[in-house]
Amino acid sequence: MGLQMDKLVEKYWAGETNLEEEKLIKDHFWQKSDNSQEGLYFRFLAKAKQQKAELPDQKLAPKTSRLQSWLPAAATVIIGIFAAVLVFSKMQRDPFAEEDPEKALQITKKALLMIGGGLNEGQSHAMELSKFNKVNEKLKKDPDESN
């Protein structure tokens, strides 16, 4: 590099160059195959700028991103509808539902008799426990009488 180019590069790194001087620096390093760090850096910038200019039109990208943002919402709605249909169809096919009122009455009577029998059995056990509690209380009051 020449002395003048060295001064321009120094000025560039200090942030004191104008647009014309920066263009001179970039053109210099683009035209010469200088393998210094500055040369590699400016060639990299030029290639990146060139690649960016060669990219296809970016106007199509927002449309696909809008479509992609709607897909999860649409999938959620469809899954919700599917779940609702399953739940409501199951509710209509209740295995315990009885259409005939006479059969429903007979089934209800059987269920009440079963529950009543269980309650009676529980009541008899409760009476035995109350007898046990009475004896236990007597023993606590008069421990000498048990001998």
C-alpha angles and dihedrals in degrees: 000000000000125000092251091052091048090055091048092050090049089050089048093054089048089054094240102117126107125223094268093053092047090051090052091051094047093047091048094054093040093055097042124059094226110164095200119120091259092049092051091046096051093044088051090052092049093049092048091051090048092049091049090053090051094054116112120257110293094211092093095057098072091055092056092044090052089050091048091051091055096048097075091047092050092047090051092052092048092049090048092052091047092051092048091052091051093049095047094045089053091050091055092052096056107167092210095053113112121196098193111077093208092055090046090053092050092049091049092050091051091049092049092048090051092050092045092051090052091049092050091051090049090049092054090052090049090053090053090051092051090053090051091049091052092052091047091052091050091052091051093050099045112020091164094059093063091068 
